[in-house]
Amino acid sequence: MNHTLNSLVTEQPNPQTDHIDQLPSAEIMELINREDRQIGELIQPLIPVIAQAADRIVVSFQSGGRLFYVGAGTSGRLGILDASECPPTYGTPSSMVQGIIAGGFRAVKDPVEGAEDSEEAGGIDLQQHGLHANDIIVGIAASGRTPYVLGAMKYARQIGAVVIGLSNNADTPMSTLSDVSIEAVMGPEVVMGSTRMKAGTAQKMILNMLTTTAMIRLGKVYRNFMVDLNPSNEKLVHRAKRMIQLATGANENEIEHAFTAADGHVKTAIVMLMADVDATEAARRLEHADGFVRHAINSSG
């Protein structure tokens, strides 16, 4: 029996739900919901350290680096989910934010037995992605001690990349390997050890905070509009045009003209309408303003 594992908060029985197997559906859900309501409150005091992590991600991106999420099981899947949402939401290249999971792509759907137990595999997988010193990795593990994740973090440190740790226990092996350690301790799960629940929800919320904050800091949001989205389907084209309308107050004909002239680039269309310039000038201003719409609108240089 692994006594170290037994001591983890995420592996403790929850006294509040000891009778859950005797309850009808609605009362089971009431207990789940009561536990889930604690998550946001428990994350709130972690915001300063989460902000430190986001700031390190911004610096990495500004130097041409990439962000890698590394995890096993639920943690790995959540990293892949967050990474996969960045290109359509913020127009990023698919290489900019990547999720790596123990056991490879097959593990997204099916468990790969023993994949998380190999430290060596974590380092090898990062090596195969060509990790370099400008990159940054976020190791994700509820336990804070998953060998695959520890191996990836150790390799990243050897390369000189910044290492962030995200766990749901305190004082774990991950924390000693991290430049920034986020320890989101959510307490015992409703079902003992089922870390896809509160631990997973906390991880999802924190990953959202990291990438959303980084993208805002990079100028990919104007006001609260995702102006770098890639309008790759009918829904997103509609969303893009609606954002242009909300941002500028322009009429439908003006929006259609700007959207077409800007080749569907929302930022360019907004600058065209707000600064009363053509697409070429709008694009020039955006380039001069490093992609920040507000600066491009107010600039003539």
NUMI-430086 format. One record per residue: residue in three letters; y negated, z negated, x negated of N, C-alpha, C in turn. Coordinates in steps of 0.2 Angstrom, whole numbers, padded with zeros to 4 digits, always signed. Layout:
N
ALAYZXYZXYZX
...
***
This chain:
301
MET+0006+0000-0004+0000+0000+0000-0006+0000-0004
ASN-0011+0004-0003-0017+0005-0007-0022+0000-0004
HIS-0023-0006-0008-0027-0011-0006-0035-0009-0007
THR-0036-0005-0012-0043-0003-0012-0045+0001-0006
LEU-0041+0006-0003-0042+0009+0003-0043+0004+0009
ASN-0039-0001+0009-0039-0006+0014-0045-0009+0015
SER-0049-0010+0009-0055-0014+0009-0061-0010+0012
LEU-0061-0004+0013-0066+0000+0015-0068-0001+0022
VAL-0075-0001+0023-0077-0002+0030-0075+0003+0035
THR-0074+0009+0033-0071+0014+0037-0064+0014+0039
GLU-0061+0009+0035-0053+0008+0037-0052+0001+0040
GLN-0057-0002+0043-0057-0008+0046-0056-0007+0054
PRO-0052-0012+0057-0051-0011+0064-0058-0014+0067
ASN-0060-0011+0073-0066-0012+0076-0065-0017+0082
PRO-0067-0023+0081-0065-0028+0086-0068-0027+0093
GLN-0074-0023+0093-0077-0021+0100-0072-0016+0104
THR-0067-0013+0101-0063-0008+0104-0056-0009+0104
ASP-0054-0016+0103-0047-0018+0102-0043-0016+0108
HIS-0046-0016+0114-0043-0015+0120-0044-0008+0123
ILE-0046-0003+0119-0048+0003+0122-0042+0007+0125
ASP-0036+0005+0122-0030+0009+0125-0028+0007+0132
GLN-0032+0002+0135-0030+0000+0141-0035+0002+0147
LEU-0040+0006+0144-0046+0008+0149-0045+0015+0152
PRO-0048+0016+0157-0049+0022+0160-0054+0027+0156
SER-0054+0033+0158-0058+0038+0153-0065+0036+0153
ALA-0069+0034+0158-0076+0033+0158-0077+0027+0154
GLU-0073+0022+0154-0074+0016+0150-0073+0017+0143
ILE-0068+0021+0141-0067+0023+0134-0073+0026+0132
MET-0076+0031+0136-0082+0035+0134-0088+0030+0133
GLU-0088+0025+0137-0094+0020+0137-0094+0017+0130
LEU-0087+0015+0128-0087+0012+0121-0089+0016+0115
ILE-0086+0022+0116-0088+0027+0111-0095+0028+0111
ASN-0099+0029+0116-0106+0030+0117-0110+0024+0114
ARG-0107+0018+0115-0111+0012+0113-0111+0012+0105
GLU-0105+0014+0102-0104+0014+0095-0109+0020+0092
ASP-0109+0025+0095-0113+0031+0093-0120+0030+0093
ARG-0123+0026+0098-0130+0024+0098-0132+0020+0092
GLN-0128+0017+0088-0130+0014+0082-0132+0018+0076
ILE-0129+0025+0077-0130+0029+0071-0137+0030+0069
GLY-0141+0032+0073-0148+0034+0072-0152+0028+0069
GLU-0150+0022+0072-0154+0016+0069-0151+0014+0062
LEU-0145+0016+0061-0142+0014+0054-0145+0019+0049
ILE-0146+0025+0051-0148+0030+0046-0156+0029+0045
GLN-0160+0026+0049-0167+0026+0048-0169+0023+0042
PRO-0166+0017+0040-0168+0014+0033-0166+0018+0027
LEU-0162+0023+0028-0159+0027+0023-0164+0033+0021
ILE-0169+0034+0025-0173+0040+0025-0177+0040+0018
PRO-0179+0035+0015-0182+0036+0008-0177+0039+0003
VAL-0171+0037+0003-0166+0040-0002-0164+0047+0000
ILE-0164+0048+0007-0162+0055+0009-0168+0059+0007
ALA-0174+0057+0008-0180+0061+0006-0179+0063-0002
GLN-0177+0058-0006-0177+0059-0013-0172+0065-0014
ALA-0166+0065-0010-0161+0070-0011-0164+0077-0009
ALA-0168+0077-0003-0171+0083-0001-0176+0086-0006
ASP-0180+0081-0009-0184+0083-0014-0181+0086-0020
ARG-0175+0084-0022-0171+0087-0028-0169+0093-0026
ILE-0167+0094-0020-0164+0101-0017-0170+0106-0018
VAL-0176+0104-0016-0182+0109-0016-0183+0111-0023
VAL-0183+0106-0028-0184+0108-0035-0179+0113-0037
SER-0173+0112-0035-0167+0116-0037-0168+0123-0034
PHE-0170+0124-0028-0171+0130-0025-0177+0134-0028
GLN-0182+0130-0030-0188+0133-0033-0187+0135-0040
SER-0182+0133-0043-0180+0135-0050-0174+0141-0049
GLY-0173+0143-0043-0168+0148-0043-0161+0145-0042
GLY-0160+0139-0041-0153+0136-0040-0151+0136-0033
ARG-0144+0134-0033-0141+0134-0026-0138+0127-0025
LEU-0137+0126-0018-0135+0120-0016-0127+0121-0014
PHE-0123+0117-0016-0116+0117-0015-0114+0110-0011
TYR-0111+0111-0005-0108+0105-0002-0101+0105-0004
VAL-0098+0099-0006-0091+0099-0008-0088+0093-0004
GLY-0082+0094-0001-0079+0089+0003-0072+0091+0005
ALA-0068+0086+0008-0062+0088+0010-0061+0086+0018
GLY-0057+0089+0021-0056+0088+0028-0063+0088+0032
THR-0064+0083+0037-0070+0084+0041-0076+0084+0036
SER-0077+0081+0031-0083+0081+0027-0084+0088+0024
GLY-0078+0091+0022-0079+0098+0019-0081+0103+0025
ARG-0078+0102+0031-0080+0107+0036-0087+0106+0038
LEU-0090+0100+0038-0097+0099+0040-0101+0102+0035
GLY-0099+0102+0029-0103+0105+0023-0103+0113+0025
ILE-0098+0116+0026-0097+0123+0028-0101+0125+0034
LEU-0101+0120+0039-0105+0122+0045-0113+0122+0043
ASP-0115+0117+0040-0122+0117+0038-0124+0123+0034
ALA-0120+0124+0029-0121+0130+0025-0122+0136+0029
SER-0117+0137+0033-0116+0144+0037-0122+0145+0042
GLU-0126+0139+0044-0131+0140+0048-0138+0142+0045
CYS-0138+0141+0038-0144+0142+0035-0147+0150+0035
PRO-0142+0155+0034-0144+0162+0034-0147+0164+0040
PRO-0144+0163+0046-0147+0165+0052-0153+0161+0054
THR-0153+0155+0053-0159+0151+0055-0165+0151+0050
TYR-0164+0152+0044-0170+0152+0039-0170+0159+0035
GLY-0166+0163+0036-0166+0170+0032-0164+0169+0025
THR-0160+0164+0023-0158+0163+0016-0152+0168+0015
PRO-0152+0169+0008-0146+0173+0006-0140+0168+0007
SER-0134+0171+0008-0128+0167+0009-0126+0163+0003
SER-0128+0165-0003-0126+0161-0009-0131+0155-0010
MET-0136+0154-0006-0141+0149-0008-0138+0142-0006
VAL-0135+0142+0000-0132+0135+0002-0124+0137+0003
GLN-0120+0134+0000-0113+0135+0001-0109+0129+0002
GLY-0104+0130+0006-0099+0124+0007-0092+0125+0004
ILE-0090+0121+0000-0083+0121-0003-0079+0116-0001
ILE-0073+0117+0002-0068+0112+0005-0062+0112+0001
ALA-0059+0106+0000-0052+0106-0004-0047+0110+0000
GLY-0043+0114-0003-0038+0118+0000-0041+0125+0002
GLY-0047+0126+0000-0050+0133+0002-0051+0134+0009
PHE-0052+0141+0010-0054+0143+0017-0049+0141+0022
ARG-0043+0141+0021-0038+0140+0026-0039+0132+0028
ALA-0041+0128+0024-0042+0121+0026-0048+0120+0031
VAL-0052+0125+0033-0057+0125+0038-0053+0124+0045
LYS-0047+0127+0045-0044+0127+0052-0038+0122+0052
ASP-0034+0122+0046-0028+0119+0046-0028+0114+0040
PRO-0025+0108+0041-0024+0103+0035-0020+0107+0029
VAL-0023+0106+0023-0019+0108+0017-0017+0101+0014
GLU-0010+0100+0014-0008+0094+0012-0009+0093+0004
GLY-0012+0087+0003-0013+0085-0004-0019+0088-0008
ALA-0022+0093-0004-0028+0096-0008-0033+0091-0010
GLU-0034+0086-0006-0040+0082-0008-0038+0077-0014
ASP-0032+0077-0016-0029+0072-0021-0030+0074-0028
SER-0032+0080-0029-0033+0083-0036-0040+0083-0038
GLU-0042+0079-0043-0048+0079-0046-0050+0085-0049
GLU-0045+0088-0053-0045+0094-0057-0047+0100-0052
ALA-0045+0100-0046-0046+0106-0042-0053+0106-0040
GLY-0057+0100-0039-0064+0100-0037-0068+0103-0043
GLY-0067+0102-0049-0070+0105-0055-0069+0112-0055
ILE-0062+0114-0054-0061+0121-0055-0064+0125-0050
ASP-0064+0123-0043-0068+0126-0038-0075+0128-0039
LEU-0078+0122-0042-0086+0123-0044-0086+0128-0050
GLN-0082+0128-0055-0082+0132-0060-0081+0140-0058
GLN-0077+0141-0053-0076+0147-0050-0082+0150-0047
HIS-0086+0145-0044-0092+0148-0041-0098+0148-0046
GLY-0097+0148-0053-0101+0149-0058-0107+0143-0058
LEU-0105+0137-0057-0110+0132-0056-0114+0132-0063
HIS-0121+0131-0062-0125+0130-0068-0130+0125-0067
ALA-0134+0123-0072-0138+0117-0072-0144+0117-0067
ASN-0146+0123-0065-0151+0123-0060-0148+0122-0053
ASP-0142+0122-0052-0139+0121-0046-0139+0113-0044
ILE-0137+0112-0038-0137+0105-0036-0131+0104-0031
ILE-0127+0099-0032-0121+0098-0027-0122+0092-0023
VAL-0119+0092-0017-0119+0086-0013-0111+0085-0012
GLY-0109+0079-0015-0102+0077-0013-0102+0073-0007
ILE-0097+0075-0003-0097+0072+0004-0090+0069+0005
ALA-0090+0062+0006-0083+0059+0007-0084+0052+0011
ALA-0082+0051+0017-0083+0045+0020-0080+0039+0016
SER-0075+0040+0013-0072+0034+0009-0076+0033+0002
GLY-0080+0038+0000-0083+0038-0006-0079+0038-0013
ARG-0072+0040-0011-0068+0040-0017-0063+0045-0017
THR-0064+0051-0013-0059+0056-0013-0059+0060-0020
PRO-0053+0060-0022-0052+0063-0029-0055+0070-0030
TYR-0054+0074-0025-0057+0081-0026-0064+0081-0027
VAL-0067+0077-0023-0075+0077-0023-0077+0073-0029
LEU-0074+0068-0031-0075+0065-0038-0075+0070-0044
GLY-0070+0074-0044-0069+0079-0049-0074+0084-0049
ALA-0076+0086-0043-0082+0091-0043-0088+0088-0045
MET-0090+0081-0043-0096+0078-0046-0096+0077-0053
LYS-0090+0075-0056-0089+0074-0063-0091+0081-0067
TYR-0088+0086-0064-0089+0093-0067-0096+0095-0067
ALA-0100+0094-0061-0107+0095-0061-0111+0091-0066
ARG-0109+0085-0067-0113+0081-0072-0112+0084-0079
GLN-0106+0086-0080-0105+0089-0087-0109+0096-0088
ILE-0110+0099-0082-0114+0106-0083-0122+0104-0083
GLY-0124+0098-0081-0131+0096-0081-0134+0097-0074
ALA-0130+0099-0069-0133+0100-0062-0134+0093-0059
VAL-0139+0093-0054-0141+0087-0051-0135+0085-0046
VAL-0133+0079-0045-0127+0077-0041-0130+0072-0036
ILE-0129+0074-0029-0130+0069-0024-0124+0067-0021
GLY-0123+0060-0019-0117+0058-0016-0119+0056-0009
LEU-0114+0058-0004-0115+0056+0003-0108+0053+0005
SER-0109+0046+0006-0102+0042+0008-0104+0038+0014
ASN-0099+0035+0017-0100+0030+0022-0097+0023+0021
ASN-0097+0022+0014-0095+0015+0012-0100+0013+0006
ALA-0101+0007+0004-0106+0005-0001-0102+0004-0007
ASP-0106+0005-0013-0103+0004-0020-0097+0007-0021
THR-0096+0013-0020-0090+0017-0021-0090+0021-0028
PRO-0085+0024-0030-0085+0028-0036-0090+0033-0036
MET-0091+0036-0030-0096+0042-0029-0103+0040-0031
SER-0104+0033-0030-0111+0031-0031-0113+0031-0039
THR-0108+0030-0043-0109+0029-0050-0109+0036-0053
LEU-0107+0041-0050-0108+0048-0052-0114+0052-0049
SER-0118+0048-0045-0123+0052-0041-0130+0050-0045
ASP-0134+0056-0045-0141+0055-0047-0145+0052-0041
VAL-0143+0054-0035-0145+0050-0028-0139+0049-0024
SER-0138+0043-0022-0133+0041-0018-0135+0038-0011
ILE-0132+0042-0006-0134+0040+0001-0127+0037+0003
GLU-0128+0031+0005-0122+0027+0008-0124+0025+0015
ALA-0121+0029+0019-0122+0029+0026-0117+0025+0030
VAL-0117+0018+0029-0112+0014+0032-0113+0013+0039
MET-0108+0015+0043-0109+0015+0050-0104+0010+0053
GLY-0100+0006+0049-0096+0001+0052-0089+0004+0054
PRO-0085+0000+0056-0078+0003+0058-0078+0008+0064
GLU-0074+0012+0064-0073+0017+0069-0070+0015+0076
VAL-0072+0018+0081-0069+0016+0088-0061+0016+0087
VAL-0059+0021+0084-0051+0022+0082-0051+0021+0075
MET-0048+0016+0073-0048+0014+0066-0046+0020+0061
GLY-0051+0021+0056-0050+0026+0051-0051+0033+0053
SER-0053+0034+0060-0055+0041+0062-0062+0043+0060
THR-0063+0045+0054-0070+0046+0051-0073+0052+0054
ARG-0070+0056+0058-0073+0062+0061-0078+0059+0066
MET-0078+0053+0068-0082+0050+0073-0089+0048+0070
LYS-0090+0041+0070-0097+0039+0068-0098+0042+0061
ALA-0094+0041+0056-0095+0043+0049-0097+0051+0049
GLY-0093+0055+0053-0094+0062+0053-0101+0064+0056
THR-0102+0060+0062-0108+0061+0065-0114+0060+0061
ALA-0114+0054+0057-0119+0052+0052-0120+0058+0047
GLN-0114+0060+0044-0114+0065+0039-0118+0071+0042
LYS-0116+0073+0048-0119+0079+0051-0127+0078+0051
MET-0129+0073+0054-0136+0071+0055-0140+0072+0048
ILE-0137+0069+0043-0140+0069+0036-0140+0076+0033
LEU-0135+0079+0034-0135+0086+0031-0140+0090+0034
ASN-0141+0090+0041-0146+0093+0045-0153+0091+0042
MET-0154+0085+0040-0160+0082+0038-0162+0085+0031
LEU-0157+0086+0027-0157+0088+0020-0160+0096+0020
THR-0156+0100+0023-0158+0107+0023-0164+0108+0027
THR-0165+0105+0033-0171+0107+0037-0177+0105+0033
THR-0177+0099+0030-0183+0097+0026-0184+0101+0021
ALA-0179+0103+0017-0180+0108+0011-0182+0114+0013
MET-0180+0117+0019-0182+0124+0021-0190+0123+0024
ILE-0192+0118+0027-0199+0117+0029-0203+0116+0023
ARG-0201+0113+0018-0204+0112+0011-0205+0119+0008
LEU-0201+0123+0009-0201+0130+0005-0205+0135+0009
GLY-0208+0133+0015-0212+0137+0019-0208+0142+0024
LYS-0202+0140+0026-0198+0144+0030-0199+0142+0038
VAL-0204+0137+0039-0206+0135+0045-0214+0135+0046
TYR-0216+0138+0051-0223+0138+0053-0224+0134+0059
ARG-0229+0129+0059-0229+0124+0064-0222+0121+0065
ASN-0219+0122+0071-0212+0120+0071-0207+0126+0073
PHE-0209+0132+0071-0205+0138+0072-0202+0140+0066
MET-0195+0142+0067-0191+0145+0062-0193+0152+0060
VAL-0198+0153+0057-0201+0160+0056-0198+0164+0051
ASP-0193+0161+0048-0189+0166+0043-0182+0167+0046
LEU-0181+0166+0052-0175+0168+0055-0173+0175+0054
ASN-0167+0177+0054-0164+0184+0054-0163+0186+0061
PRO-0167+0190+0064-0165+0192+0071-0160+0197+0071
SER-0154+0195+0071-0148+0199+0070-0144+0201+0076
ASN-0146+0198+0082-0143+0200+0088-0148+0199+0094
GLU-0147+0201+0100-0151+0201+0105-0155+0195+0106
LYS-0151+0189+0106-0154+0183+0107-0159+0181+0102
LEU-0157+0182+0096-0162+0181+0091-0168+0185+0090
VAL-0168+0191+0093-0173+0196+0093-0178+0193+0099
HIS-0175+0191+0104-0179+0188+0110-0183+0181+0107
ARG-0179+0177+0103-0182+0171+0101-0187+0173+0096
ALA-0186+0178+0091-0191+0180+0087-0198+0182+0090
LYS-0197+0186+0095-0203+0188+0099-0207+0183+0102
ARG-0203+0178+0105-0206+0172+0109-0209+0168+0104
MET-0207+0167+0098-0210+0163+0093-0217+0166+0091
ILE-0217+0173+0090-0223+0176+0089-0228+0175+0094
GLN-0226+0175+0100-0230+0174+0106-0233+0167+0106
LEU-0229+0162+0105-0231+0155+0105-0236+0154+0099
ALA-0234+0157+0094-0238+0156+0088-0245+0159+0088
THR-0246+0165+0091-0252+0169+0091-0255+0169+0098
GLY-0252+0168+0103-0255+0169+0110-0256+0177+0111
ALA-0253+0181+0108-0254+0188+0109-0250+0191+0115
ASN-0252+0196+0118-0249+0199+0124-0243+0203+0122
GLU-0239+0205+0126-0232+0208+0125-0233+0215+0121
ASN-0238+0219+0123-0239+0225+0119-0241+0224+0112
GLU-0245+0219+0111-0247+0217+0104-0241+0215+0100
ILE-0237+0211+0103-0231+0208+0100-0226+0213+0098
GLU-0225+0218+0103-0220+0223+0101-0223+0228+0096
HIS-0229+0229+0095-0232+0233+0090-0231+0230+0083
ALA-0233+0223+0083-0233+0220+0077-0226+0219+0074
PHE-0221+0217+0079-0214+0216+0077-0211+0222+0074
THR-0213+0228+0077-0210+0235+0075-0213+0236+0068
ALA-0220+0235+0068-0223+0237+0061-0221+0233+0056
ALA-0219+0227+0057-0216+0222+0052-0209+0222+0051
ASP-0206+0227+0054-0199+0228+0053-0195+0222+0055
GLY-0197+0219+0061-0194+0213+0063-0195+0207+0059
HIS-0199+0207+0054-0201+0201+0050-0206+0196+0054
VAL-0204+0191+0056-0208+0187+0060-0214+0184+0057
LYS-0213+0182+0051-0219+0179+0047-0224+0185+0046
THR-0222+0191+0045-0227+0196+0044-0231+0198+0050
ALA-0227+0198+0056-0230+0199+0062-0235+0194+0064
ILE-0234+0188+0063-0238+0182+0064-0245+0183+0060
VAL-0244+0184+0054-0250+0185+0050-0254+0191+0052
MET-0251+0196+0054-0254+0202+0056-0259+0201+0062
LEU-0256+0197+0067-0259+0195+0073-0265+0190+0072
MET-0263+0185+0068-0268+0179+0067-0274+0181+0063
ALA-0272+0185+0058-0278+0187+0053-0281+0194+0054
ASP-0278+0198+0059-0280+0204+0061-0280+0209+0055
VAL-0274+0209+0052-0273+0214+0047-0267+0218+0048
ASP-0266+0224+0044-0260+0228+0045-0254+0225+0042
ALA-0248+0228+0043-0242+0225+0040-0242+0225+0032
THR-0244+0230+0029-0245+0230+0022-0249+0224+0019
GLU-0255+0223+0022-0259+0217+0020-0256+0210+0022
ALA-0253+0210+0027-0249+0204+0029-0244+0202+0024
ALA-0240+0207+0022-0235+0206+0018-0237+0204+0011
ARG-0243+0207+0009-0246+0205+0002-0249+0198+0002
ARG-0252+0196+0008-0254+0189+0008-0248+0184+0008
LEU-0243+0186+0012-0237+0181+0012-0234+0181+0005
GLU-0234+0186+0001-0231+0186-0006-0236+0182-0010
HIS-0242+0182-0009-0247+0178-0013-0247+0171-0011
ALA-0245+0170-0005-0245+0163-0003-0238+0160-0003
ASP-0233+0163-0007-0226+0161-0008-0223+0160-0001
GLY-0224+0164+0004-0221+0164+0010-0223+0159+0015
PHE-0229+0155+0013-0231+0150+0018-0236+0153+0023
VAL-0234+0154+0029-0238+0157+0034-0245+0155+0035
ARG-0246+0148+0035-0253+0145+0036-0257+0147+0030
HIS-0255+0147+0024-0259+0149+0019-0261+0157+0019
ALA-0256+0161+0021-0257+0168+0021-0262+0170+0027
ILE-0262+0166+0032-0267+0167+0037-0274+0166+0035
ASN-0275+0160+0031-0281+0158+0029-0284+0161+0023
SER-0280+0165+0020-0281+0168+0013-0284+0175+0014
SER-0288+0177+0010-0290+0184+0009-0289+0187+0003
GLY-0286+0183-0002-0285+0185-0009-0278+0187-0010
***
